[in-house]
Amino acid sequence: MVKPKTDKKMWLINILILVSASFAIYFGLYNERQLFMFLKPLTTILVIALPFFTPKNAHLKFGWLIVVGLQFCLFGDVLLLFEDYFILGLVAFLVAHVLFSIAFIQYKGFYKNWISFLILFGIGGTLFFWLRPGLGDLLLPVSVYVVIITFMAWQGVGLYLRERNSAHAFMAMAVLFFMLSDTLLAIAKFKTPFYLSGPLILATYWLSIGLIANAARKIF
């Protein structure tokens, strides 16, 4: 059972994340760059704090892999603030997805569900081939990224398919929202920018890592 004080702190941090994310999205939408550059990493730092408010340490290795993965998300956030560092930002998020994948496999083992595999890799492959004409020199790194994030999503969804509880449901939703966020980012960058793309990308991204952190807190 979660201790009342820990529970209150967890709710407070989640509220702070919501407030910080909302202001970051607002300032990003209206080109208040300095405030956006401050609030974007701050929001992710608050997310990283969540797994530390846990009453147990039953799955220590899993928890730390998730925390380090979230830290690489933070690195990616900062790098993507600068257009010239897009590739480095991509690498940072790639490392995060690898760490999340390792965490899922270390926690419950490698999960083979071929229906979810076909669905997720079908979506990832279709998106990649649709975007391919606009990728140019980024063809190889983007193809690797698509494979890794789709694999991560496959294993994350597998947690819920194997054992259906709230923590695993959060994790399954998280990895799907991460795929959605990166899909929106890829469309906006490599195909065509669309209305409110920035707010939608950030909202789905922070929802994703927020769910990952809250799920990890329940498991960790």
Order of alpha helices (4+ residues) and beta strands (2+ residues): alpha-alpha-alpha-alpha-alpha-alpha-alpha-alpha
